Amino acid sequence: MRSYAALCLAFGVQAILANPAPAPAPTPAPSAQQVERAVEERAIERRAATCTFSGSLGYSSASKSKSSCSTIILNALTVPAGKTLDMTDLPDDTTIIFEGETSFAYSEWEGPLFAVSGNNIKVAGEANGGSILNGNGASYWDGEGSNGGKTKPKFFQAHDLTDSLIETLTILNPPVQVFSINGVTNLEVAYVTIDASAGNSEGANTDGFDIGASTGVLIEYATVYNQDDCVAINSGTNITFRNGYCSGGHGLSIGSVGGRDDNTVSGISFTTSTVTESVNGIRIKAIEGDTGTITDVLYDDITLSSISKYGILIEQNYDGGDLHGSPTSGIPITDLTVKNIAGSGAVSSSGYDVVVVCGSGACSSWTWSSVVVTGGKTYASCQNVPSNVACS
């Protein structure tokens, strides 16, 4: 006879065979989003926390290793002639910190000297404000800017940035145009100084901020000493310049608008800023014969002083120069607000206080209040001026 234990064991095996346990459910395959996120997390883990590059050898290493570092410190770099310090196509959430003075060697070429792109990118100087990017402008300045003479490199290319920040930098002695902001979405530029004052006799076209085809740009607490537009908005929406100081250039400009793939300017604010020692204070320029839109623009709380040519200039006859053509109506200027402009005695006696030249029916829905711009002459050829605007 079998033992009691053997009988129990046999009975148990038979029971299991008769009623097998259900097989475990298969683990579901990960979704495409989960796979992508896992790859990103592994890539982030592989990136070094901080990489520091310095001196004359740091330039090439920084460009080659930019994808391997979450924080890139550029310490007193010397960038060779004719080369871009290339920080484009950065991984998400990369921080670039400039320390000391970064210098760019002389070469006649178009540039840019520095370029950056990516998502959630931060470009900053040291907290103590000692970070300088020196463009060696004196070697280029010949009075012709980008219109002739030596070929001069543009400086700071900020293209294709999303949800990003540029702050606490000093751009010294730019050869020609400084910030090119294009194709960006949600970019803040704060506490940046552009100093081209050493080029006041020979520097030209040293625009501070040229903005195009962008949405959601905030520039605040900028200080600009230059020889062209402090800010020039050529196209874009929801762009704000506030708490700025502009000296030596062509003022706070929209345009020239026209002749580009994108010729729409809307949702623009210039507020609480100073323009001094400049050719123009406020300027809006639409190109004669072209098409586009300029709408929903605000100039508020702007202080003007020592303006040599035009306190306020709004023109629809720009043709390679101010007031050169006949005004046309293809780029209407609508919903413009100009208010709280302090410019008593601001304009040179040889200049003009306010100039408005519009095409027929092309300037409408303007608000014009508390505008005091005096010191210059009355412009005798204003055209199609909205009824509530004093062109004097």
C-alpha positions in Angstrom: 0.0 0.0 0.0 1.0 3.5 -0.6 1.8 5.7 2.3 -0.6 8.5 3.2 1.9 11.1 2.0 2.3 9.4 -1.3 -1.5 9.3 -1.8 -1.7 13.0 -1.0 1.0 13.8 -3.4 -0.5 11.8 -6.2 -3.9 13.3 -5.6 -2.4 16.8 -5.7 -0.6 16.2 -9.0 -3.8 14.9 -10.5 -5.7 17.9 -9.3 -3.2 20.3 -10.7 -3.2 18.4 -14.0 -7.0 18.6 -14.1 -7.2 22.3 -13.1 -4.0 24.0 -14.2 -3.3 27.5 -12.9 -4.0 30.2 -15.4 -0.9 31.4 -17.4 0.4 34.9 -16.4 -0.9 37.7 -18.7 1.8 38.9 -21.2 3.4 42.2 -20.3 2.1 44.8 -22.7 4.6 46.3 -25.2 5.7 49.8 -24.3 4.2 52.6 -26.3 6.2 54.6 -28.7 6.1 57.5 -26.3 7.5 55.4 -23.5 10.3 54.1 -25.6 11.2 57.6 -26.7 11.2 58.8 -23.1 13.4 55.9 -22.0 15.9 56.7 -24.7 15.9 60.4 -23.7 16.4 59.5 -20.0 19.3 57.2 -20.8 20.9 59.9 -23.0 20.6 62.4 -20.1 22.2 59.9 -17.8 25.1 59.6 -20.1 25.6 63.4 -20.4 28.2 64.8 -18.0 26.8 67.2 -15.5 29.3 70.0 -16.3 32.0 70.5 -19.0 34.4 73.3 -18.9 36.3 74.5 -22.0 38.9 77.3 -22.0 41.6 79.1 -23.9 42.6 78.7 -27.5 42.1 74.9 -27.5 38.6 75.0 -25.9 36.8 76.2 -29.0 37.0 73.0 -31.0 36.4 70.8 -28.0 33.3 72.7 -27.0 31.7 72.4 -30.4 32.5 68.7 -30.7 31.4 67.8 -27.1 28.3 70.0 -26.9 25.9 67.0 -27.0 27.6 65.3 -24.0 27.2 68.1 -21.4 24.2 69.4 -19.6 26.1 72.5 -18.5 28.8 74.0 -20.8 31.1 76.5 -19.3 33.1 78.6 -21.8 35.9 80.1 -19.9 37.9 82.9 -21.6 37.8 81.2 -25.0 39.7 82.4 -28.0 37.8 81.6 -31.2 40.0 81.3 -34.3 39.5 83.6 -37.3 36.6 82.7 -39.7 35.0 80.2 -37.3 31.6 80.1 -35.6 31.5 79.1 -32.0 28.8 76.6 -32.8 26.2 75.8 -30.1 23.4 74.8 -32.5 21.2 71.7 -32.2 21.8 71.4 -28.5 20.1 68.7 -26.5 17.0 69.9 -24.5 17.7 71.7 -21.2 21.3 72.6 -21.9 22.9 75.6 -20.1 25.8 77.6 -21.6 27.7 79.9 -19.2 30.3 82.3 -20.5 33.1 83.2 -18.0 35.7 86.0 -18.4 36.3 87.4 -21.9 35.6 85.4 -25.1 37.5 86.9 -28.1 37.0 86.3 -31.8 40.0 86.6 -34.1 39.9 88.9 -37.2 38.8 87.6 -40.5 36.8 89.0 -43.4 33.7 86.8 -43.6 30.0 86.9 -43.0 29.8 85.0 -39.7 28.1 84.5 -37.3 30.7 84.5 -34.6 28.3 82.6 -32.2 25.3 80.5 -33.0 22.8 78.7 -30.7 19.6 76.7 -31.2 17.5 74.2 -29.2 14.7 73.7 -26.7 14.8 75.0 -23.1 18.3 76.5 -23.6 19.9 79.0 -21.3 22.8 81.2 -22.4 24.2 83.3 -19.6 27.1 85.2 -18.2 28.6 85.0 -14.8 26.5 86.1 -11.9 28.8 89.0 -11.2 28.3 90.4 -14.7 31.9 90.0 -15.8 31.2 88.0 -19.0 32.3 89.7 -22.2 32.1 88.6 -25.8 34.5 90.8 -27.7 34.0 91.0 -31.5 37.2 92.9 -32.3 35.1 95.5 -34.1 37.9 98.1 -34.5 39.6 95.8 -37.0 36.5 95.9 -39.2 35.0 99.4 -38.8 35.4 101.4 -42.0 32.3 103.6 -42.0 30.5 101.3 -44.5 29.0 98.6 -42.2 27.3 95.9 -44.2 27.0 98.1 -47.3 30.5 97.8 -48.5 34.2 97.8 -47.6 35.4 94.9 -45.6 33.2 91.9 -45.2 32.1 91.9 -41.6 30.7 88.9 -39.6 27.4 89.2 -37.8 27.7 88.4 -34.2 25.0 86.4 -32.3 22.7 84.1 -34.2 19.8 83.1 -32.0 17.7 81.0 -34.4 15.2 78.1 -33.8 15.1 78.5 -30.0 12.1 77.4 -28.0 11.3 78.3 -24.4 14.8 79.7 -23.9 16.7 82.4 -22.0 19.7 84.6 -22.8 20.8 86.8 -20.0 23.6 88.8 -18.3 26.0 89.1 -21.2 28.1 92.0 -22.6 28.7 92.2 -26.3 31.7 94.4 -26.9 32.8 96.0 -30.2 30.6 94.1 -32.7 31.8 94.3 -36.3 28.3 94.8 -37.6 24.8 93.5 -36.7 24.6 91.9 -33.2 21.6 89.8 -32.3 19.8 88.0 -35.1 16.6 86.5 -33.6 14.7 84.4 -36.1 12.3 81.5 -36.0 12.1 81.5 -32.2 9.1 80.7 -29.9 9.1 82.1 -26.3 12.5 83.6 -25.9 13.5 86.0 -23.1 16.6 88.2 -23.4 17.4 90.0 -20.1 20.2 92.2 -18.8 22.2 92.3 -21.9 24.6 95.1 -22.8 25.7 95.9 -26.3 28.6 98.3 -26.4 29.7 99.5 -29.8 30.4 103.1 -28.5 34.1 102.8 -29.6 32.8 102.7 -33.2 30.9 106.0 -33.1 33.1 107.5 -35.9 33.5 104.4 -38.2 31.0 101.8 -37.0 27.8 101.2 -39.0 24.8 98.9 -39.2 25.5 97.7 -35.7 21.9 96.8 -35.1 21.2 95.7 -31.5 18.3 93.3 -32.0 17.0 92.3 -35.4 13.8 90.2 -35.0 12.0 88.2 -37.7 9.5 85.3 -38.0 9.3 84.9 -34.2 6.5 84.5 -31.6 6.8 85.4 -28.0 10.0 87.4 -27.6 10.7 89.5 -24.5 13.7 91.8 -24.3 14.1 93.6 -21.0 16.7 95.7 -19.3 18.8 95.9 -22.4 21.5 98.6 -22.7 22.6 99.4 -26.3 25.3 101.8 -27.5 25.4 101.5 -31.3 25.2 103.1 -34.7 21.9 101.6 -36.1 18.5 100.4 -34.9 18.5 99.6 -31.2 15.6 97.2 -32.0 14.3 96.4 -35.5 11.2 94.2 -35.7 10.9 93.0 -39.3 8.2 90.4 -38.7 6.7 88.5 -35.8 4.0 88.5 -33.2 3.8 89.1 -29.4 7.1 90.9 -29.1 7.9 93.2 -26.1 10.9 95.5 -25.5 10.7 97.1 -22.1 13.0 98.9 -19.6 15.6 99.5 -22.2 18.2 102.2 -22.8 19.3 103.0 -26.4 22.1 105.4 -27.3 23.8 106.4 -30.5 21.7 104.5 -33.0 18.4 104.8 -34.9 15.9 104.2 -32.1 13.0 101.8 -31.6 12.0 100.6 -35.0 9.5 98.4 -36.7 10.7 97.4 -40.2 11.5 97.9 -42.7 8.4 95.6 -43.4 8.0 94.1 -46.8 9.9 92.0 -49.3 10.3 88.9 -47.1 8.6 85.6 -46.8 6.9 86.8 -43.6 5.7 90.4 -43.6 3.3 90.4 -40.7 4.0 92.4 -37.5 1.4 92.3 -34.7 1.2 92.4 -30.9 4.3 94.6 -30.4 5.0 96.7 -27.3 7.8 99.2 -26.6 7.4 100.4 -23.0 9.3 102.3 -20.3 12.5 103.0 -22.3 14.9 105.7 -23.1 16.3 106.7 -26.5 19.1 109.3 -26.5 21.8 110.6 -28.8 20.1 108.9 -31.7 19.1 109.7 -35.2 15.5 108.7 -34.6 13.4 108.1 -31.5 10.5 106.1 -32.7 10.3 104.7 -36.3 7.9 102.6 -38.3 8.8 102.0 -41.9 6.9 100.1 -44.6 8.4 99.5 -48.0 6.9 101.3 -50.9 4.9 99.0 -53.2 5.1 95.9 -51.0 2.4 94.0 -49.1 2.1 93.0 -45.4 0.5 94.0 -42.2 1.5 96.2 -39.2 -1.1 96.0 -36.5 -1.6 96.2 -32.7 1.5 98.2 -31.9 2.1 100.1 -28.6 4.7 102.7 -27.8 4.2 103.8 -24.2 6.3 105.7 -21.6 9.2 106.4 -24.0 11.7 109.2 -23.1 13.5 110.9 -26.0 16.5 113.2 -25.8 19.2 114.5 -28.2 17.5 113.2 -31.4 19.2 114.5 -34.5 16.7 113.8 -37.3 13.2 112.5 -36.5 11.5 112.4 -33.1 8.7 110.1 -34.5 8.8 108.9 -38.0 6.0 106.7 -39.5 6.3 106.1 -43.2 4.8 104.0 -46.0 7.2 105.2 -48.6 10.5 103.6 -47.4 12.6 102.9 -50.5 16.2 102.1 -49.5 16.1 105.1 -47.2 13.6 107.2 -45.2 11.0 109.1 -47.2 12.5 108.3 -50.5 9.5 107.0 -52.4 5.8 107.7 -52.8 3.5 106.3 -50.1 1.5 103.1 -50.9 -1.2 101.2 -49.1 -0.1 97.6 -49.4 1.2 97.5 -45.8 -1.5 99.1 -43.6 -0.7 100.4 -40.2 -3.6 99.8 -37.9 -4.4 99.8 -34.1 -1.3 101.8 -33.3 -1.1 103.4 -29.9 1.5 106.1 -29.2 1.2 107.6 -25.7 3.2 109.1 -22.9 6.1 110.2 -25.0 8.4 112.6 -23.2 10.5 114.6 -25.7 10.3 118.3 -24.8 13.2 119.9 -26.6 14.4 116.5 -27.6 14.9 117.0 -31.3 17.7 119.0 -32.9 16.6 122.3 -34.5 17.6 120.9 -37.9 15.5 117.8 -37.4 11.7 117.1 -37.4 9.5 116.5 -34.4 6.8 114.2 -36.0 6.6 112.9 -39.5 3.7 110.8 -40.8 3.5 109.8 -44.5 0.8 107.2 -45.2 -0.8 105.8 -48.3 -4.5 106.5 -49.0 -6.6 104.8 -46.3 -3.7 102.8 -45.0 -3.3 104.3 -41.5 -6.4 103.9 -39.2 -7.5 103.2 -35.7 -4.7 105.1 -34.1 -4.6 106.3 -30.4 -2.3 109.3 -29.9 -2.1 110.8 -26.4 0.3 112.7 -24.2 2.8 112.9 -27.0 5.3 115.8 -26.4 8.1 115.9 -29.0 9.5 119.4 -29.6 12.7 121.2 -30.6 12.7 120.4 -34.3 10.9 121.7 -37.4 7.5 121.0 -38.8 7.5 118.5 -41.7 5.6 120.1 -44.5 4.9 116.9 -46.5 2.9 114.7 -44.1 0.2 112.7 -46.0 -3.0 110.9 -45.1 -2.5 111.5 -41.4 -5.2 110.1 -39.0 -7.4 113.0 -37.7 -6.3 112.6 -34.1 -2.6 112.8 -34.8 -0.6 116.0 -34.8 2.1 115.9 -37.6 4.3 118.8 -36.6 
